[in-house]
Amino acid sequence: MRSSLLLLSLFVLLSGCQKSGKKIIAVVPKATSHLFWLSVQSGAMAAGEEYGVQVEWNGAASETDYTRQVQILDSFISRRVDGIAVAATERKILLSSLDRAAAAGIPVTVFDSGVDGDNYMTFLATNNYEAGQLAARTLGRILDGKGDVAIILHAAGSTSTMDREKGFADALKAEFSGIKIVASQYGQSDRSKAMAAAENILSAHPKLNGMFGSSEPSSVGAALAIKSRGLGGKVHLVAFDSSDGMIEDLKAGVIDAMVVQDPVRMGHDAVKTLVDKLNGITPPKRIDLSARVVTKADLDKAEVQRLLHPELKK
């Protein structure tokens, strides 16, 4: 009986070793609740299946929980996983962790939102400055090149959204001299706070012509504020990213256009860069992905449907 138990224990141990024979790629998003991050997760998991690696997904509940992201990243480094993909919630706070990963010989791909240092293997993201310019040109055309507009900012220190906001402001200044940015407030990656920020701006600027939301929470908050005042189609809103509610607002004319990324591809390609490195192929230091503008007229297009309604894999 005792020998049988020993054999069973040995079998379980060997089975566990076999299972752990796969390379482990850790993926640390900014947060885990928004559709954008669920889509990133789907792409990452699909890449794990495609390339035969074990993808471990773990992130903070909120994009402003900077401390929790550091804890998760440091935990993966301590475990000596084979590679890490991380979307930085704040551009400075992860620098020490990235130094530790480099010292441990763990390749790191920073994706979606960058850091101020360069101690990582690859940075893969939407060209957010260019995406902000797309948003500005879209709103500029809608307003016929004149009017007052506002920005519902995302969160301080978030490089991706700061780049979008800068691209938006720079393009308006350079290409639409008749449009003035009269206000901007942070939504802090929270729909309710973004709605309050938009309400404040609408109260202070009753003749406002347009708004730009630089992220999904900012865009949802702006749309809620516009709807609450019956200003759909009067205050023109260009949103960033998408959700089911935002698509309905686009159909209803509350949102005029959305600038949409490809988060599934982002998650997939972030994992692929690390697999390439493990296979002896060093990926480029920077990989840019493009965004596209989606209007109501685009909603029936197959490529747009794929972006707006990805098949989510966990």
C-alpha positions in Angstrom: 0.0 0.0 0.0 2.8 2.3 1.0 4.7 1.6 -2.2 1.5 2.3 -4.2 1.2 5.7 -2.5 4.8 6.5 -3.3 4.3 5.6 -7.0 1.2 7.7 -7.1 3.1 10.7 -5.6 5.9 10.2 -8.0 3.4 10.1 -10.9 1.8 13.4 -9.8 5.2 15.0 -9.3 6.3 14.0 -12.8 3.0 15.1 -14.3 3.5 18.5 -12.6 7.0 18.8 -14.0 5.7 17.9 -17.5 3.0 20.6 -17.3 5.5 23.2 -16.1 7.8 22.4 -19.0 6.1 25.1 -21.0 7.7 28.5 -21.1 5.7 31.0 -18.9 4.9 34.4 -20.3 3.4 36.8 -17.8 1.1 39.6 -19.0 0.3 42.5 -16.7 -2.3 44.9 -18.1 -3.2 48.3 -16.6 -6.5 46.9 -15.4 -8.8 44.0 -15.9 -12.3 45.2 -16.2 -12.7 47.3 -19.4 -13.5 45.7 -22.7 -10.2 46.9 -24.1 -8.2 44.9 -21.5 -10.4 41.8 -21.9 -9.7 42.0 -25.7 -5.9 42.3 -25.0 -6.2 39.2 -22.8 -8.0 37.4 -25.5 -5.2 38.1 -28.0 -2.5 37.1 -25.4 -4.2 33.8 -24.7 -4.6 33.1 -28.4 -0.9 33.7 -28.9 -0.2 31.3 -26.0 -2.1 28.6 -27.7 -0.5 29.4 -31.1 3.1 29.3 -29.9 2.8 26.7 -27.2 3.6 28.9 -24.2 1.7 29.3 -20.9 0.3 32.8 -20.6 -0.4 34.0 -17.0 -2.6 37.1 -16.9 -2.8 39.3 -13.8 -3.5 42.9 -13.3 -4.9 45.4 -10.8 -8.7 46.1 -10.8 -8.2 49.8 -11.4 -5.8 51.7 -13.8 -5.0 54.1 -10.9 -3.9 51.3 -8.5 -0.2 51.9 -9.3 1.1 50.1 -6.2 -0.8 46.9 -7.0 0.7 46.8 -10.5 4.2 47.1 -9.1 3.5 44.2 -6.6 2.2 42.0 -9.4 5.2 42.7 -11.7 7.7 42.1 -8.9 6.0 38.8 -8.0 6.5 37.6 -11.6 10.1 38.7 -11.5 10.7 36.8 -8.3 9.2 33.7 -9.8 11.7 34.1 -12.7 9.1 33.7 -15.4 10.5 33.4 -19.0 9.1 36.7 -20.3 6.9 39.6 -19.2 4.6 41.9 -21.1 3.4 44.9 -19.1 1.3 48.0 -19.9 2.5 50.7 -17.6 -0.1 52.5 -15.5 2.4 55.3 -14.8 5.5 56.2 -16.8 8.0 56.3 -13.9 6.8 53.9 -11.2 7.9 50.7 -12.9 11.5 51.7 -13.7 13.0 49.9 -10.7 11.1 46.8 -11.4 12.2 46.8 -15.1 15.8 47.1 -13.9 15.3 44.0 -11.7 13.8 42.1 -14.6 16.8 43.0 -16.8 19.2 42.0 -14.0 17.4 38.6 -13.8 17.7 38.1 -17.5 13.9 38.3 -18.1 13.0 39.9 -21.4 10.2 42.5 -21.1 7.9 43.9 -23.7 6.2 47.1 -22.6 2.9 47.5 -24.4 0.1 50.0 -24.9 1.6 52.6 -22.6 5.3 53.4 -22.2 7.8 54.3 -19.5 10.4 57.0 -19.2 13.3 54.6 -19.2 14.5 52.2 -21.9 15.6 49.2 -19.9 13.2 46.8 -21.7 13.3 44.7 -24.9 10.5 46.1 -27.0 7.8 48.8 -26.8 4.7 47.8 -28.7 1.7 50.2 -28.9 -0.7 52.1 -31.0 0.9 55.2 -32.2 -1.1 57.3 -29.8 0.2 60.7 -30.8 -0.9 59.9 -34.4 -4.3 58.6 -33.0 -4.8 61.9 -31.2 -4.1 63.7 -34.4 -6.8 61.5 -36.1 -9.3 62.5 -33.4 -8.5 66.2 -33.9 -8.9 66.1 -37.6 -12.1 64.2 -37.3 -13.6 66.7 -34.8 -12.1 69.6 -36.9 -14.0 68.4 -40.0 -17.2 67.9 -38.0 -17.0 71.5 -36.7 -16.1 72.9 -40.1 -12.9 74.3 -38.6 -14.4 76.6 -36.0 -15.7 76.5 -32.4 -14.8 75.8 -28.8 -13.9 72.3 -27.6 -12.8 70.5 -24.4 -10.8 67.4 -23.5 -11.8 64.8 -20.9 -8.3 63.7 -20.0 -7.6 60.1 -18.7 -5.2 60.1 -15.7 -2.0 61.9 -14.9 1.2 59.9 -15.8 -0.4 57.6 -18.3 1.9 57.9 -21.3 -0.5 56.4 -23.9 -3.3 58.9 -23.1 -1.0 61.8 -22.6 0.4 61.1 -26.1 -3.2 61.1 -27.5 -4.0 64.3 -25.8 -0.9 66.0 -27.0 -1.5 64.8 -30.6 -5.0 66.1 -30.4 -4.0 69.6 -29.1 -1.0 69.9 -31.5 -3.1 69.0 -34.6 -5.9 71.4 -33.7 -3.3 74.2 -33.2 -1.5 73.4 -36.5 -4.4 72.6 -38.7 -7.6 74.3 -37.3 -6.8 77.8 -36.2 -10.5 78.5 -35.7 -10.9 75.9 -33.0 -9.9 76.7 -29.4 -9.5 74.2 -26.5 -11.2 76.1 -23.7 -11.1 73.4 -21.0 -9.7 70.1 -19.9 -10.2 67.9 -16.8 -9.2 64.5 -15.7 -11.6 61.6 -15.5 -9.2 59.5 -13.5 -10.0 56.3 -15.5 -13.5 56.4 -13.9 -16.7 56.8 -15.8 -18.5 58.6 -12.9 -15.6 61.0 -12.4 -15.3 61.6 -16.1 -19.1 62.4 -16.3 -18.6 64.9 -13.4 -15.7 66.5 -15.2 -17.7 66.8 -18.4 -20.7 68.2 -16.4 -18.4 70.9 -14.9 -17.1 71.9 -18.3 -20.5 72.0 -19.9 -21.7 74.3 -17.0 -18.7 76.6 -17.3 -18.9 76.7 -21.2 -22.6 76.6 -22.2 -21.7 77.3 -25.9 -19.2 74.5 -26.1 -19.2 72.9 -29.6 -17.2 69.7 -29.2 -15.4 67.3 -26.8 -12.7 64.6 -27.1 -12.5 61.7 -24.6 -9.0 60.3 -24.6 -10.0 56.9 -23.3 -13.0 54.6 -22.9 -13.9 55.8 -19.4 -13.4 59.5 -20.4 -15.5 59.0 -23.5 -18.3 57.2 -21.6 -18.4 59.9 -19.0 -18.5 62.6 -21.6 -21.4 60.8 -23.5 -23.3 60.5 -20.2 -23.0 64.2 -19.5 -24.1 65.1 -23.0 -27.1 62.8 -22.8 -28.1 64.1 -19.4 -28.4 67.6 -20.8 -30.0 66.6 -24.1 -27.1 67.9 -26.1 -26.6 64.9 -28.4 -25.8 66.2 -31.9 -25.2 69.7 -30.5 -22.0 69.1 -28.6 -20.1 66.9 -30.9 -18.1 64.1 -29.3 -15.1 62.2 -30.7 -14.4 59.2 -28.4 -11.5 56.9 -28.0 -11.8 53.1 -27.9 -15.2 51.4 -27.7 -17.7 49.5 -25.6 -21.3 48.3 -26.3 -22.7 51.4 -24.8 -20.5 53.6 -26.9 -21.5 51.8 -30.0 -25.2 52.5 -29.1 -24.3 56.1 -28.5 -22.6 56.2 -31.9 -25.8 54.9 -33.6 -27.9 57.4 -31.7 -25.7 60.4 -32.7 -24.5 61.1 -29.2 -21.0 60.1 -30.3 -20.0 61.4 -33.7 -16.9 59.1 -34.2 -14.7 56.7 -32.3 -10.9 56.3 -32.7 -10.5 52.6 -32.3 -7.4 50.4 -31.6 -6.8 46.7 -32.2 -6.4 45.4 -28.6 -6.6 41.7 -29.7 -3.7 42.1 -32.0 -1.8 44.1 -29.3 -2.1 41.3 -26.8 -1.2 38.7 -29.4 1.8 40.5 -30.7 3.1 41.4 -27.3 3.3 37.7 -26.4 4.8 37.0 -29.9 7.7 39.4 -29.3 8.7 37.4 -26.2 8.3 34.1 -27.9 10.6 35.3 -30.7 13.2 36.4 -28.1 13.1 33.0 -26.4 13.6 31.4 -29.9 16.7 33.5 -30.6 15.0 36.3 -32.6 15.4 39.8 -31.2 12.3 41.9 -32.1 12.5 45.7 -32.9 12.9 48.1 -30.0 9.7 49.8 -31.1 6.6 48.5 -32.9 3.8 50.9 -33.8 0.2 49.8 -34.5 -2.3 52.0 -36.2 -5.7 53.2 -35.0 -8.7 53.9 -37.2 -11.7 56.2 -37.1 -15.1 54.6 -37.0 -18.3 56.4 -37.8 -22.0 55.2 -37.8 -21.6 54.6 -41.5 -18.8 52.1 -40.9 -20.6 49.9 -38.4 -21.6 47.2 -40.9 -18.1 46.7 -42.3 -16.6 43.3 -41.5 -13.2 44.7 -40.4 -14.9 47.2 -38.1 -17.1 44.4 -36.6 -14.0 42.4 -35.8 -12.5 45.4 -33.9 -15.7 46.3 -32.1 -16.9 42.7 -31.3 -13.8 40.5 -30.9 -14.2 36.9 -29.9 -12.9 36.9 -26.3 -10.7 34.0 -25.2 -9.6 33.6 -21.6 
